[in-house]
Amino acid sequence: MKFMQEKDMVNDVLSMVNSSLTGYANAIAQTSNQQLRQLLQQTRDSDEQFQYQLAQVAMQKGYYQPAQPANQQEIQQIRDSFTQRR
């Protein structure tokens, strides 16, 4: 019998949470019921916090390597693109 290693379990959970966050975004965008929308938003926010905390642990243990940090010019370009949309 083969058991999963901790690294594999952490990465599987991160993958599942990331998928659920996408699902919440789709459901939130498509619901018109305000109570359901708020519940989905709260659940999404909670899962985002969990995902962030788990990703921090995974990075500390060397299980997860994030992308290189964006430089200030890249950050400003993204900020400008969001500002122009409003």
C-alpha positions, 0 to 999 in steps of 0.5 A: 500500500502506497501512502501520499506524501505530505507534499502531495497532499498539500498540493492536492488541497491547494489545487482543490481550493483553487478550483473551488475559488473559480467555481465561487466566482462563477456562481457569484457572477450568475446569482441574482439572489442577494442572500445567496450571493453574500453567502457565496462571497463569505465562503469564497473569502474564507477559502481565499484566506485558507488558500493563502495560509496553506500556500504560506506553509507550503512555501516554508516547507519548500513544497511550492515555488511561487512565480517571480514577484512583479516589478513596480512597472508591471504593477503600475501597468496592471493598476492602470488597466483596472483604473481605466475599466472603471 
